[in-house]
Amino acid sequence: MAGRVAYAMRTPPVQRRLAAKGWCYAVTQFKLTIHHLYADMMNLYGDRGNVISIKKRCEWRGIPVEVVDVGLGETIKPTGCDLFLFGGGQDREQALLAEDLSGSKGADLRTIVEDGGVVLGVCGGYQLMGHSYETPEGEKLPGVGIFDLHTEPRKPEEERLIGNVLVRVEAPETGETREVVGFENHGGRTYLGEDVEPLGEVIVGFGNNGKDGTEGARRLNAYGTYLHGSLLPKNPWLTDQLILDALRRVDESVELEPLDDTMEGQAFSSVAGRVAGSR
């Protein structure tokens, strides 16, 4: 599929809703905007690689991409074809972010998700997408409330949850069972509520809390996970799912042109084999 695809004459519902909020939506071709939230503060363990992976897989298909860094005090400006990435950081950064997200920015993110917008939160970003995150010092930071979950600090006798992870996931597009690999390093224990489903089931590793076998969270087109590494280059099918979710907000009939993922498949198989062999 060529990247330059004309939109239908009618205005899609998502664009009408964006216009009602005063957000720009006048576009004449597919152009994916990657909004990298707090790129200068939340970039542990190579999370910026997720931006690079999405950008390259779009460019290989001829789909134009713009990357916008959104920092403290800056507003979110959706275009209608967007993907929001939220990486990991330390407790100090999370405290600053919690304050920044407590106003209109957090409200805008909630509205975007309810409207089918695509958001990926990793580790610290994932924690802040819940209701609250409690620091080891006992400070309870408010979250955005995208996911029905909360995160508690580890107890003094508990270790950090560190290591390679293999997760069994149900692919949103096809419903088939897939696997995701990554690396986790977190002290917080995340517990899901009733109004959210886990991203997947832990095969190897600790996941959300090291107890219930769940990893990450998913609601509508919002995804949360503890997996660094970075996550997306080693899991190209998930990268494509995020891209497809974003493009289908402006054209529900969009299909992605297949890519030769031989190299990516070998990388995944190599890592997954080592992780599975560690059981």
Stockholm file with secondary structure:
# STOCKHOLM 1.0

chainA/1-279         MAGRVAYAMRTPPVQRRLAAKGWCYAVTQFKLTIHHLYADMMNLYGDRGNVISIKKRCEWRGIPVEVVDVGLGETIKPTGCDLFLFGGGQDREQALLAEDLSGSKGADLRTIVEDGGVVLGVCGGYQLMGHSYETPEGEKLPGVGIFDLHTEPRKPEEERLIGNVLVRVEAPETGETREVVGFENHGGRTYLGEDVEPLGEVIVGFGNNGKDGTEGARRLNAYGTYLHGSLLPKNPWLTDQLILDALRRVDESVELEPLDDTMEGQAFSSVAGRVAGSR
#=GR chainA/1-279 SS CCSCCCCCSSCCHHHHHHHHTTCCCCCSSCCEEEEEETTTTCCGGGTHHHHHHHHHHHHTTTCCEEEEEECTTCCCCCCSSEEEEECCCCHHHHHHHHHHHTSHHHHHHHHHHHTTCEEEEETHHHHHTSSEEECTTSCEEECCCSSSEEEECCCTTCCCEEEEEEEEEECTTTCCEEEEEEEEEECCEEEECSSCBCSEEEEESCTTTSSSCEECEEETTEEEECCBSCTGGGCHHHHHHHHHHHHTTTCTTCCCCCCCCHHHHHHHHHHHHHHHHTC
#=GC SS_cons         CCSCCCCCSSCCHHHHHHHHTTCCCCCSSCCEEEEEETTTTCCGGGTHHHHHHHHHHHHTTTCCEEEEEECTTCCCCCCSSEEEEECCCCHHHHHHHHHHHTSHHHHHHHHHHHTTCEEEEETHHHHHTSSEEECTTSCEEECCCSSSEEEECCCTTCCCEEEEEEEEEECTTTCCEEEEEEEEEECCEEEECSSCBCSEEEEESCTTTSSSCEECEEETTEEEECCBSCTGGGCHHHHHHHHHHHHTTTCTTCCCCCCCCHHHHHHHHHHHHHHHHTC
//
